[in-house]
Amino acid sequence: METKSIKGTIFENYKPRSDLPALVEKCMNRQELELEKFITHDVPLYEIKKAFEYLIKGESLQCVIRME
């Protein structure tokens, strides 16, 4: 089974301790949040500079960095 984790977030009123369990539940059950729709790029770690270029140019909404 592949495990996934949230490494960092930027939200104004987000409270990780109380809000994160509900967010994870919604993501896992694909109820309200389908995170896959927001992934615009997928790059291996050795191409991380490319991920930053996408971000700076405004070409990326969410980029997944694969640790290979």
All heavy atoms as a GROMACS GRO file, in nm:
protein
  563
    1MET      N    1   0.084  -0.118   0.000
    1MET     CA    2   0.000   0.000   0.000
    1MET      C    3   0.088   0.124   0.000
    1MET      O    4   0.184   0.135   0.075
    1MET     CB    5  -0.088  -0.002   0.125
    1MET     CG    6  -0.180   0.116   0.134
    1MET     SD    7  -0.288   0.095   0.276
    1MET     CE    8  -0.340   0.261   0.296
    2GLU      N    9   0.056   0.217  -0.086
    2GLU     CA   10   0.131   0.341  -0.096
    2GLU      C   11   0.080   0.439   0.009
    2GLU      O   12  -0.039   0.459   0.026
    2GLU     CB   13   0.110   0.400  -0.236
    2GLU     CG   14   0.188   0.526  -0.259
    2GLU     CD   15   0.167   0.579  -0.400
    2GLU    OE1   16   0.159   0.499  -0.494
    2GLU    OE2   17   0.159   0.701  -0.412
    3THR      N   18   0.173   0.500   0.083
    3THR     CA   19   0.132   0.599   0.183
    3THR      C   20   0.154   0.738   0.130
    3THR      O   21   0.243   0.762   0.049
    3THR     CB   22   0.212   0.582   0.314
    3THR    OG1   23   0.351   0.597   0.285
    3THR    CG2   24   0.187   0.447   0.376
    4LYS      N   25   0.070   0.830   0.173
    4LYS     CA   26   0.079   0.969   0.132
    4LYS      C   27   0.080   1.056   0.256
    4LYS      O   28   0.025   1.019   0.358
    4LYS     CB   29  -0.039   1.007   0.042
    4LYS     CG   30  -0.042   0.925  -0.085
    4LYS     CD   31  -0.159   0.960  -0.170
    4LYS     CE   32  -0.158   0.871  -0.294
    4LYS     NZ   33  -0.269   0.900  -0.382
    5SER      N   34   0.144   1.171   0.247
    5SER     CA   35   0.147   1.260   0.362
    5SER      C   36   0.142   1.405   0.317
    5SER      O   37   0.183   1.437   0.206
    5SER     CB   38   0.273   1.236   0.445
    5SER     OG   39   0.388   1.263   0.368
    6ILE      N   40   0.089   1.488   0.403
    6ILE     CA   41   0.086   1.632   0.379
    6ILE      C   42   0.207   1.690   0.451
    6ILE      O   43   0.220   1.676   0.572
    6ILE     CB   44  -0.044   1.695   0.431
    6ILE    CG1   45  -0.164   1.638   0.354
    6ILE    CG2   46  -0.038   1.848   0.420
    6ILE    CD1   47  -0.298   1.686   0.404
    7LYS      N   48   0.295   1.754   0.377
    7LYS     CA   49   0.418   1.807   0.435
    7LYS      C   50   0.406   1.952   0.479
    7LYS      O   51   0.474   1.995   0.568
    7LYS     CB   52   0.533   1.795   0.334
    7LYS     CG   53   0.566   1.654   0.298
    7LYS     CD   54   0.616   1.578   0.416
    7LYS     CE   55   0.655   1.437   0.376
    7LYS     NZ   56   0.682   1.354   0.489
    8GLY      N   57   0.321   2.028   0.414
    8GLY     CA   58   0.308   2.168   0.451
    8GLY      C   59   0.186   2.230   0.386
    8GLY      O   60   0.144   2.187   0.280
    9THR      N   61   0.127   2.326   0.451
    9THR     CA   62   0.011   2.394   0.397
    9THR      C   63   0.020   2.542   0.428
    9THR      O   64   0.088   2.584   0.521
    9THR     CB   65  -0.121   2.340   0.459
    9THR    OG1   66  -0.116   2.361   0.600
    9THR    CG2   67  -0.139   2.193   0.429
   10ILE      N   68  -0.051   2.621   0.350
   10ILE     CA   69  -0.058   2.765   0.373
   10ILE      C   70  -0.205   2.804   0.369
   10ILE      O   71  -0.264   2.815   0.263
   10ILE     CB   72   0.020   2.844   0.267
   10ILE    CG1   73   0.167   2.801   0.265
   10ILE    CG2   74   0.009   2.994   0.294
   10ILE    CD1   75   0.248   2.864   0.154
   11PHE      N   76  -0.263   2.819   0.486
   11PHE     CA   77  -0.402   2.860   0.499
   11PHE      C   78  -0.411   2.961   0.612
   11PHE      O   79  -0.341   2.948   0.712
   11PHE     CB   80  -0.494   2.741   0.534
   11PHE     CG   81  -0.502   2.637   0.426
   11PHE    CD1   82  -0.435   2.517   0.440
   11PHE    CD2   83  -0.576   2.660   0.312
   11PHE    CE1   84  -0.443   2.420   0.341
   11PHE    CE2   85  -0.585   2.563   0.213
   11PHE     CZ   86  -0.518   2.444   0.228
   12GLU      N   87  -0.500   3.058   0.600
   12GLU     CA   88  -0.513   3.160   0.704
   12GLU      C   89  -0.567   3.104   0.834
   12GLU      O   90  -0.505   3.113   0.937
   12GLU     CB   91  -0.604   3.272   0.656
   12GLU     CG   92  -0.533   3.374   0.572
   12GLU     CD   93  -0.623   3.489   0.537
   12GLU    OE1   94  -0.697   3.537   0.624
   12GLU    OE2   95  -0.620   3.531   0.421
   13ASN      N   96  -0.686   3.047   0.830
   13ASN     CA   97  -0.752   3.002   0.952
   13ASN      C   98  -0.747   2.852   0.970
   13ASN      O   99  -0.831   2.795   1.037
   13ASN     CB  100  -0.900   3.049   0.950
   13ASN     CG  101  -0.910   3.199   0.947
   13ASN    OD1  102  -0.833   3.268   1.012
   13ASN    ND2  103  -1.006   3.249   0.873
   14TYR      N  104  -0.650   2.788   0.912
   14TYR     CA  105  -0.639   2.642   0.919
   14TYR      C  106  -0.576   2.601   1.050
   14TYR      O  107  -0.471   2.651   1.088
   14TYR     CB  108  -0.556   2.593   0.801
   14TYR     CG  109  -0.554   2.444   0.788
   14TYR    CD1  110  -0.663   2.375   0.738
   14TYR    CD2  111  -0.443   2.372   0.828
   14TYR    CE1  112  -0.662   2.238   0.727
   14TYR    CE2  113  -0.440   2.234   0.816
   14TYR     CZ  114  -0.550   2.169   0.766
   14TYR     OH  115  -0.548   2.033   0.756
   15LYS      N  116  -0.641   2.509   1.120
   15LYS     CA  117  -0.588   2.458   1.247
   15LYS      C  118  -0.557   2.309   1.227
   15LYS      O  119  -0.647   2.226   1.233
   15LYS     CB  120  -0.692   2.477   1.357
   15LYS     CG  121  -0.727   2.621   1.380
   15LYS     CD  122  -0.838   2.632   1.485
   15LYS     CE  123  -0.895   2.769   1.484
   15LYS     NZ  124  -1.004   2.786   1.386
   16PRO      N  125  -0.432   2.275   1.202
   16PRO     CA  126  -0.396   2.136   1.171
   16PRO      C  127  -0.445   2.034   1.273
   16PRO      O  128  -0.496   1.930   1.237
   16PRO     CB  129  -0.244   2.138   1.164
   16PRO     CG  130  -0.209   2.278   1.132
   16PRO     CD  131  -0.315   2.362   1.198
   17ARG      N  132  -0.432   2.064   1.398
   17ARG     CA  133  -0.467   1.965   1.501
   17ARG      C  134  -0.616   1.929   1.496
   17ARG      O  135  -0.654   1.814   1.508
   17ARG     CB  136  -0.431   2.017   1.640
   17ARG     CG  137  -0.454   1.911   1.747
   17ARG     CD  138  -0.385   1.948   1.872
   17ARG     NE  139  -0.242   1.928   1.846
   17ARG     CZ  140  -0.146   1.951   1.932
   17ARG    NH1  141  -0.175   1.998   2.049
   17ARG    NH2  142  -0.021   1.930   1.902
   18SER      N  143  -0.701   2.026   1.476
   18SER     CA  144  -0.845   1.998   1.475
   18SER      C  145  -0.902   1.979   1.334
   18SER      O  146  -0.998   1.904   1.316
   18SER     CB  147  -0.921   2.110   1.546
   18SER     OG  148  -0.900   2.234   1.482
   19ASP      N  149  -0.844   2.045   1.233
   19ASP     CA  150  -0.900   2.038   1.098
   19ASP      C  151  -0.842   1.926   1.012
   19ASP      O  152  -0.908   1.879   0.919
   19ASP     CB  153  -0.878   2.171   1.026
   19ASP     CG  154  -0.951   2.287   1.092
   19ASP    OD1  155  -1.046   2.261   1.168
   19ASP    OD2  156  -0.914   2.402   1.066
   20LEU      N  157  -0.721   1.885   1.039
   20LEU     CA  158  -0.654   1.785   0.954
   20LEU      C  159  -0.726   1.650   0.950
   20LEU      O  160  -0.742   1.594   0.842
   20LEU     CB  161  -0.509   1.768   0.996
   20LEU     CG  162  -0.423   1.685   0.902
   20LEU    CD1  163  -0.421   1.744   0.762
   20LEU    CD2  164  -0.283   1.672   0.956
   21PRO      N  165  -0.772   1.595   1.062
   21PRO     CA  166  -0.841   1.465   1.052
   21PRO      C  167  -0.962   1.468   0.960
   21PRO      O  168  -0.982   1.373   0.881
   21PRO     CB  169  -0.882   1.437   1.197
   21PRO     CG  170  -0.781   1.511   1.279
   21PRO     CD  171  -0.753   1.636   1.201
   22ALA      N  172  -1.042   1.572   0.964
   22ALA     CA  173  -1.159   1.581   0.876
   22ALA      C  174  -1.115   1.596   0.730
   22ALA      O  175  -1.175   1.536   0.640
   22ALA     CB  176  -1.247   1.699   0.916
   23LEU      N  177  -1.011   1.673   0.706
   23LEU     CA  178  -0.958   1.690   0.570
   23LEU      C  179  -0.908   1.558   0.514
   23LEU      O  180  -0.938   1.522   0.400
   23LEU     CB  181  -0.845   1.794   0.571
   23LEU     CG  182  -0.775   1.820   0.439
   23LEU    CD1  183  -0.872   1.881   0.338
   23LEU    CD2  184  -0.657   1.912   0.460
   24VAL      N  185  -0.834   1.484   0.593
   24VAL     CA  186  -0.783   1.353   0.550
   24VAL      C  187  -0.898   1.258   0.519
   24VAL      O  188  -0.897   1.188   0.419
   24VAL     CB  189  -0.688   1.292   0.656
   24VAL    CG1  190  -0.655   1.148   0.624
   24VAL    CG2  191  -0.561   1.376   0.667
   25GLU      N  192  -0.999   1.257   0.605
   25GLU     CA  193  -1.115   1.171   0.583
   25GLU      C  194  -1.185   1.203   0.450
   25GLU      O  195  -1.219   1.114   0.373
   25GLU     CB  196  -1.214   1.187   0.699
   25GLU     CG  197  -1.330   1.092   0.695
   25GLU     CD  198  -1.289   0.948   0.722
   25GLU    OE1  199  -1.190   0.926   0.794
   25GLU    OE2  200  -1.357   0.859   0.671
   26LYS      N  201  -1.202   1.331   0.421
   26LYS     CA  202  -1.264   1.372   0.295
   26LYS      C  203  -1.180   1.331   0.175
   26LYS      O  204  -1.234   1.289   0.072
   26LYS     CB  205  -1.288   1.523   0.294
   26LYS     CG  206  -1.397   1.567   0.389
   26LYS     CD  207  -1.411   1.716   0.390
   26LYS     CE  208  -1.517   1.759   0.490
   26LYS     NZ  209  -1.533   1.904   0.494
   27CYS      N  210  -1.050   1.344   0.188
   27CYS     CA  211  -0.961   1.307   0.077
   27CYS      C  212  -0.961   1.156   0.055
   27CYS      O  213  -0.968   1.110  -0.059
   27CYS     CB  214  -0.819   1.353   0.105
   27CYS     SG  215  -0.799   1.531   0.106
   28MET      N  216  -0.954   1.081   0.163
   28MET     CA  217  -0.948   0.936   0.152
   28MET      C  218  -1.079   0.878   0.096
   28MET      O  219  -1.076   0.781   0.021
   28MET     CB  220  -0.918   0.872   0.288
   28MET     CG  221  -0.781   0.910   0.342
   28MET     SD  222  -0.644   0.860   0.236
   28MET     CE  223  -0.650   0.684   0.255
   29ASN      N  224  -1.190   0.938   0.130
   29ASN     CA  225  -1.320   0.889   0.083
   29ASN      C  226  -1.364   0.955  -0.047
   29ASN      O  227  -1.470   0.923  -0.098
   29ASN     CB  228  -1.428   0.912   0.190
   29ASN     CG  229  -1.404   0.829   0.313
   29ASN    OD1  230  -1.348   0.721   0.305
   29ASN    ND2  231  -1.445   0.879   0.428
   30ARG      N  232  -1.282   1.048  -0.096
   30ARG     CA  233  -1.313   1.122  -0.218
   30ARG      C  234  -1.453   1.183  -0.214
   30ARG      O  235  -1.525   1.185  -0.313
   30ARG     CB  236  -1.297   1.034  -0.341
   30ARG     CG  237  -1.157   0.983  -0.363
   30ARG     CD  238  -1.140   0.924  -0.499
   30ARG     NE  239  -1.021   0.854  -0.535
   30ARG     CZ  240  -0.898   0.867  -0.495
   30ARG    NH1  241  -0.870   0.953  -0.405
   30ARG    NH2  242  -0.800   0.796  -0.542
   31GLN      N  243  -1.490   1.231  -0.096
   31GLN     CA  244  -1.622   1.291  -0.078
   31GLN      C  245  -1.626   1.430  -0.139
   31GLN      O  246  -1.692   1.453  -0.239
   31GLN     CB  247  -1.657   1.300   0.071
   31GLN     CG  248  -1.680   1.166   0.135
   31GLN     CD  249  -1.695   1.177   0.285
   31GLN    OE1  250  -1.659   1.278   0.345
   31GLN    NE2  251  -1.747   1.073   0.346
   32GLU      N  252  -1.558   1.522  -0.077
   32GLU     CA  253  -1.563   1.661  -0.121
   32GLU      C  254  -1.434   1.705  -0.189
   32GLU      O  255  -1.436   1.793  -0.272
   32GLU     CB  256  -1.590   1.752  -0.002
   32GLU     CG  257  -1.726   1.730   0.060
   32GLU     CD  258  -1.746   1.813   0.184
   32GLU    OE1  259  -1.692   1.924   0.191
   32GLU    OE2  260  -1.816   1.766   0.274
   33LEU      N  261  -1.324   1.643  -0.152
   33LEU     CA  262  -1.195   1.686  -0.205
   33LEU      C  263  -1.133   1.576  -0.292
   33LEU      O  264  -1.100   1.470  -0.244
   33LEU     CB  265  -1.099   1.719  -0.091
   33LEU     CG  266  -1.141   1.835  -0.003
   33LEU    CD1  267  -1.047   1.846   0.117
   33LEU    CD2  268  -1.139   1.964  -0.081
   34GLU      N  269  -1.120   1.604  -0.418
   34GLU     CA  270  -1.052   1.514  -0.509
   34GLU      C  271  -0.921   1.582  -0.546
   34GLU      O  272  -0.912   1.655  -0.644
   34GLU     CB  273  -1.140   1.488  -0.631
   34GLU     CG  274  -1.269   1.415  -0.596
   34GLU     CD  275  -1.354   1.390  -0.718
   34GLU    OE1  276  -1.299   1.356  -0.825
   34GLU    OE2  277  -1.478   1.405  -0.705
   35LEU      N  278  -0.819   1.556  -0.466
   35LEU     CA  279  -0.691   1.625  -0.481
   35LEU      C  280  -0.624   1.601  -0.616
   35LEU      O  281  -0.550   1.686  -0.664
   35LEU     CB  282  -0.596   1.585  -0.368
   35LEU     CG  283  -0.643   1.624  -0.228
   35LEU    CD1  284  -0.541   1.579  -0.126
   35LEU    CD2  285  -0.666   1.774  -0.218
   36GLU      N  286  -0.651   1.486  -0.676
   36GLU     CA  287  -0.589   1.454  -0.805
   36GLU      C  288  -0.620   1.559  -0.911
   36GLU      O  289  -0.541   1.583  -1.001
   36GLU     CB  290  -0.632   1.316  -0.854
   36GLU     CG  291  -0.580   1.201  -0.771
   36GLU     CD  292  -0.663   1.175  -0.646
   36GLU    OE1  293  -0.777   1.229  -0.634
   36GLU    OE2  294  -0.615   1.102  -0.559
   37LYS      N  295  -0.736   1.623  -0.901
   37LYS     CA  296  -0.775   1.725  -0.999
   37LYS      C  297  -0.684   1.848  -0.993
   37LYS      O  298  -0.676   1.923  -1.090
   37LYS     CB  299  -0.919   1.769  -0.975
   37LYS     CG  300  -1.021   1.664  -1.006
   37LYS     CD  301  -1.161   1.717  -0.983
   37LYS     CE  302  -1.265   1.613  -1.018
   37LYS     NZ  303  -1.401   1.664  -0.997
   38PHE      N  304  -0.618   1.869  -0.881
   38PHE     CA  305  -0.535   1.988  -0.864
   38PHE      C  306  -0.389   1.964  -0.901
   38PHE      O  307  -0.311   2.059  -0.906
   38PHE     CB  308  -0.543   2.038  -0.719
   38PHE     CG  309  -0.682   2.078  -0.680
   38PHE    CD1  310  -0.760   1.996  -0.601
   38PHE    CD2  311  -0.734   2.198  -0.724
   38PHE    CE1  312  -0.888   2.033  -0.565
   38PHE    CE2  313  -0.862   2.237  -0.689
   38PHE     CZ  314  -0.940   2.153  -0.609
   39ILE      N  315  -0.350   1.841  -0.926
   39ILE     CA  316  -0.211   1.810  -0.960
   39ILE      C  317  -0.190   1.841  -1.108
   39ILE      O  318  -0.252   1.781  -1.194
   39ILE     CB  319  -0.176   1.664  -0.930
   39ILE    CG1  320  -0.190   1.639  -0.780
   39ILE    CG2  321  -0.036   1.632  -0.978
   39ILE    CD1  322  -0.177   1.494  -0.741
   40THR      N  323  -0.102   1.936  -1.136
   40THR     CA  324  -0.076   1.975  -1.274
   40THR      C  325   0.056   1.918  -1.326
   40THR      O  326   0.074   1.908  -1.447
   40THR     CB  327  -0.073   2.128  -1.287
   40THR    OG1  328   0.022   2.182  -1.195
   40THR    CG2  329  -0.210   2.187  -1.260
   41HIS      N  330   0.148   1.885  -1.237
   41HIS     CA  331   0.278   1.831  -1.279
   41HIS      C  332   0.324   1.725  -1.180
   41HIS      O  333   0.289   1.729  -1.062
   41HIS     CB  334   0.384   1.942  -1.286
   41HIS     CG  335   0.356   2.044  -1.390
   41HIS    ND1  336   0.275   2.153  -1.368
   41HIS    CD2  337   0.396   2.053  -1.518
   41HIS    CE1  338   0.268   2.224  -1.478
   41HIS    NE2  339   0.340   2.166  -1.571
   42ASP      N  340   0.406   1.635  -1.228
   42ASP     CA  341   0.463   1.526  -1.150
   42ASP      C  342   0.608   1.514  -1.194
   42ASP      O  343   0.635   1.482  -1.310
   42ASP     CB  344   0.384   1.399  -1.179
   42ASP     CG  345   0.426   1.282  -1.094
   42ASP    OD1  346   0.546   1.267  -1.067
   42ASP    OD2  347   0.338   1.204  -1.055
   43VAL      N  348   0.702   1.542  -1.104
   43VAL     CA  349   0.844   1.539  -1.142
   43VAL      C  350   0.924   1.461  -1.039
   43VAL      O  351   0.891   1.459  -0.922
   43VAL     CB  352   0.904   1.681  -1.156
   43VAL    CG1  353   0.836   1.760  -1.264
   43VAL    CG2  354   0.898   1.757  -1.025
   44PRO      N  355   1.032   1.396  -1.083
   44PRO     CA  356   1.120   1.327  -0.988
   44PRO      C  357   1.203   1.431  -0.912
   44PRO      O  358   1.221   1.545  -0.957
   44PRO     CB  359   1.207   1.240  -1.078
   44PRO     CG  360   1.202   1.303  -1.212
   44PRO     CD  361   1.070   1.374  -1.222
   45LEU      N  362   1.255   1.390  -0.798
   45LEU     CA  363   1.332   1.481  -0.713
   45LEU      C  364   1.449   1.547  -0.786
   45LEU      O  365   1.475   1.665  -0.769
   45LEU     CB  366   1.384   1.407  -0.590
   45LEU     CG  367   1.464   1.490  -0.490
   45LEU    CD1  368   1.380   1.605  -0.435
   45LEU    CD2  369   1.516   1.403  -0.378
   46TYR      N  370   1.514   1.471  -0.874
   46TYR     CA  371   1.630   1.529  -0.943
   46TYR      C  372   1.591   1.642  -1.039
   46TYR      O  373   1.678   1.714  -1.087
   46TYR     CB  374   1.713   1.421  -1.015
   46TYR     CG  375   1.645   1.352  -1.129
   46TYR    CD1  376   1.648   1.405  -1.257
   46TYR    CD2  377   1.578   1.231  -1.110
   46TYR    CE1  378   1.586   1.342  -1.363
   46TYR    CE2  379   1.516   1.167  -1.216
   46TYR     CZ  380   1.520   1.222  -1.342
   46TYR     OH  381   1.459   1.159  -1.446
   47GLU      N  382   1.460   1.658  -1.067
   47GLU     CA  383   1.414   1.769  -1.152
   47GLU      C  384   1.339   1.874  -1.071
   47GLU      O  385   1.254   1.946  -1.124
   47GLU     CB  386   1.324   1.715  -1.264
   47GLU     CG  387   1.397   1.634  -1.366
   47GLU     CD  388   1.307   1.591  -1.481
   47GLU    OE1  389   1.185   1.613  -1.475
   47GLU    OE2  390   1.362   1.537  -1.578
   48ILE      N  391   1.373   1.888  -0.944
   48ILE     CA  392   1.300   1.980  -0.857
   48ILE      C  393   1.311   2.125  -0.907
   48ILE      O  394   1.218   2.204  -0.890
   48ILE     CB  395   1.345   1.968  -0.711
   48ILE    CG1  396   1.244   2.036  -0.620
   48ILE    CG2  397   1.486   2.020  -0.692
   48ILE    CD1  398   1.257   2.002  -0.475
   49LYS      N  399   1.421   2.160  -0.972
   49LYS     CA  400   1.434   2.295  -1.027
   49LYS      C  401   1.325   2.323  -1.130
   49LYS      O  402   1.274   2.434  -1.139
   49LYS     CB  403   1.572   2.316  -1.087
   49LYS     CG  404   1.681   2.328  -0.984
   49LYS     CD  405   1.814   2.357  -1.048
   49LYS     CE  406   1.922   2.365  -0.942
   49LYS     NZ  407   2.051   2.398  -1.000
   50LYS      N  408   1.289   2.220  -1.206
   50LYS     CA  409   1.183   2.234  -1.306
   50LYS      C  410   1.049   2.264  -1.236
   50LYS      O  411   0.970   2.345  -1.283
   50LYS     CB  412   1.170   2.107  -1.389
   50LYS     CG  413   1.072   2.119  -1.504
   50LYS     CD  414   1.064   1.992  -1.584
   50LYS     CE  415   1.187   1.978  -1.671
   50LYS     NZ  416   1.178   1.868  -1.767
   51ALA      N  417   1.026   2.200  -1.121
   51ALA     CA  418   0.903   2.225  -1.046
   51ALA      C  419   0.896   2.370  -1.001
   51ALA      O  420   0.790   2.434  -1.008
   51ALA     CB  421   0.896   2.131  -0.925
   52PHE      N  422   1.008   2.425  -0.955
   52PHE     CA  423   1.010   2.566  -0.915
   52PHE      C  424   0.990   2.658  -1.035
   52PHE      O  425   0.925   2.762  -1.023
   52PHE     CB  426   1.141   2.599  -0.842
   52PHE     CG  427   1.142   2.555  -0.699
   52PHE    CD1  428   1.215   2.444  -0.662
   52PHE    CD2  429   1.068   2.622  -0.603
   52PHE    CE1  430   1.216   2.402  -0.529
   52PHE    CE2  431   1.068   2.582  -0.472
   52PHE     CZ  432   1.142   2.470  -0.435
   53GLU      N  433   1.043   2.620  -1.150
   53GLU     CA  434   1.022   2.700  -1.271
   53GLU      C  435   0.874   2.705  -1.306
   53GLU      O  436   0.821   2.810  -1.342
   53GLU     CB  437   1.102   2.643  -1.388
   53GLU     CG  438   1.251   2.664  -1.375
   53GLU     CD  439   1.330   2.592  -1.483
   53GLU    OE1  440   1.270   2.543  -1.581
   53GLU    OE2  441   1.454   2.584  -1.469
   54TYR      N  442   0.806   2.590  -1.299
   54TYR     CA  443   0.661   2.587  -1.324
   54TYR      C  444   0.588   2.682  -1.230
   54TYR      O  445   0.499   2.756  -1.271
   54TYR     CB  446   0.605   2.446  -1.305
   54TYR     CG  447   0.647   2.343  -1.405
   54TYR    CD1  448   0.672   2.212  -1.366
   54TYR    CD2  449   0.660   2.374  -1.541
   54TYR    CE1  450   0.710   2.115  -1.457
   54TYR    CE2  451   0.697   2.277  -1.632
   54TYR     CZ  452   0.722   2.148  -1.590
   54TYR     OH  453   0.758   2.052  -1.680
   55LEU      N  454   0.626   2.678  -1.103
   55LEU     CA  455   0.563   2.761  -1.002
   55LEU      C  456   0.586   2.910  -1.030
   55LEU      O  457   0.493   2.990  -1.030
   55LEU     CB  458   0.616   2.725  -0.864
   55LEU     CG  459   0.561   2.801  -0.746
   55LEU    CD1  460   0.412   2.772  -0.729
   55LEU    CD2  461   0.636   2.764  -0.620
   56ILE      N  462   0.709   2.947  -1.057
   56ILE     CA  463   0.744   3.087  -1.082
   56ILE      C  464   0.674   3.141  -1.206
   56ILE      O  465   0.627   3.255  -1.209
   56ILE     CB  466   0.898   3.103  -1.093
   56ILE    CG1  467   0.962   3.078  -0.956
   56ILE    CG2  468   0.936   3.240  -1.146
   56ILE    CD1  469   1.112   3.060  -0.959
   57LYS      N  470   0.664   3.058  -1.310
   57LYS     CA  471   0.599   3.100  -1.435
   57LYS      C  472   0.446   3.098  -1.425
   57LYS      O  473   0.378   3.141  -1.517
   57LYS     CB  474   0.641   3.009  -1.550
   57LYS     CG  475   0.786   3.024  -1.589
   57LYS     CD  476   0.819   2.926  -1.700
   57LYS     CE  477   0.963   2.934  -1.742
   57LYS     NZ  478   0.996   2.835  -1.846
   58GLY      N  479   0.394   3.047  -1.315
   58GLY     CA  480   0.249   3.038  -1.299
   58GLY      C  481   0.188   2.924  -1.380
   58GLY      O  482   0.069   2.925  -1.410
   59GLU      N  483   0.269   2.825  -1.414
   59GLU     CA  484   0.223   2.712  -1.495
   59GLU      C  485   0.178   2.593  -1.412
   59GLU      O  486   0.131   2.494  -1.465
   59GLU     CB  487   0.334   2.668  -1.589
   59GLU     CG  488   0.375   2.772  -1.690
   59GLU     CD  489   0.492   2.729  -1.775
   59GLU    OE1  490   0.549   2.620  -1.751
   59GLU    OE2  491   0.528   2.805  -1.866
   60SER      N  492   0.195   2.602  -1.281
   60SER     CA  493   0.166   2.488  -1.195
   60SER      C  494   0.070   2.526  -1.084
   60SER      O  495   0.087   2.628  -1.018
   60SER     CB  496   0.296   2.435  -1.133
   60SER     OG  497   0.268   2.332  -1.043
   61LEU      N  498  -0.032   2.444  -1.065
   61LEU     CA  499  -0.121   2.461  -0.952
   61LEU      C  500  -0.068   2.380  -0.835
   61LEU      O  501  -0.052   2.430  -0.724
   61LEU     CB  502  -0.263   2.415  -0.989
   61LEU     CG  503  -0.369   2.429  -0.883
   61LEU    CD1  504  -0.385   2.575  -0.842
   61LEU    CD2  505  -0.501   2.375  -0.934
   62GLN      N  506  -0.038   2.255  -0.861
   62GLN     CA  507   0.020   2.166  -0.760
   62GLN      C  508   0.116   2.072  -0.830
   62GLN      O  509   0.081   2.010  -0.930
   62GLN     CB  510  -0.090   2.086  -0.691
   62GLN     CG  511  -0.043   2.000  -0.578
   62GLN     CD  512   0.005   2.081  -0.460
   62GLN    OE1  513  -0.052   2.182  -0.426
   62GLN    NE2  514   0.111   2.037  -0.397
   63CYS      N  515   0.235   2.062  -0.778
   63CYS     CA  516   0.337   1.976  -0.838
   63CYS      C  517   0.376   1.868  -0.738
   63CYS      O  518   0.412   1.899  -0.625
   63CYS     CB  519   0.458   2.059  -0.878
   63CYS     SG  520   0.580   1.967  -0.971
   64VAL      N  521   0.368   1.743  -0.780
   64VAL     CA  522   0.409   1.632  -0.695
   64VAL      C  523   0.556   1.603  -0.722
   64VAL      O  524   0.597   1.590  -0.837
   64VAL     CB  525   0.325   1.507  -0.725
   64VAL    CG1  526   0.378   1.386  -0.649
   64VAL    CG2  527   0.180   1.531  -0.690
   65ILE      N  528   0.636   1.596  -0.615
   65ILE     CA  529   0.779   1.564  -0.626
   65ILE      C  530   0.793   1.419  -0.584
   65ILE      O  531   0.764   1.383  -0.470
   65ILE     CB  532   0.864   1.654  -0.534
   65ILE    CG1  533   0.834   1.802  -0.554
   65ILE    CG2  534   1.011   1.622  -0.554
   65ILE    CD1  535   0.862   1.855  -0.691
   66ARG      N  536   0.837   1.333  -0.676
   66ARG     CA  537   0.855   1.190  -0.646
   66ARG      C  538   0.994   1.167  -0.590
   66ARG      O  539   1.093   1.210  -0.648
   66ARG     CB  540   0.835   1.107  -0.773
   66ARG     CG  541   0.692   1.094  -0.813
   66ARG     CD  542   0.674   1.008  -0.937
   66ARG     NE  543   0.699   1.090  -1.058
   66ARG     CZ  544   0.801   1.077  -1.140
   66ARG    NH1  545   0.890   0.984  -1.122
   66ARG    NH2  546   0.815   1.157  -1.244
   67MET      N  547   0.999   1.098  -0.479
   67MET     CA  548   1.127   1.061  -0.416
   67MET      C  549   1.165   0.922  -0.470
   67MET      O  550   1.109   0.823  -0.428
   67MET     CB  551   1.112   1.055  -0.265
   67MET     CG  552   1.054   1.181  -0.207
   67MET     SD  553   1.158   1.320  -0.239
   67MET     CE  554   1.197   1.368  -0.075
   68GLU      N  555   1.256   0.920  -0.564
   68GLU     CA  556   1.294   0.792  -0.625
   68GLU      C  557   1.432   0.751  -0.582
   68GLU      O  558   1.518   0.827  -0.561
   68GLU     CB  559   1.288   0.803  -0.777
   68GLU     CG  560   1.150   0.832  -0.826
   68GLU     CD  561   1.144   0.849  -0.976
   68GLU    OE1  562   1.243   0.889  -1.039
   68GLU    OE2  563   1.037   0.821  -1.031
   0.00000   0.00000   0.00000
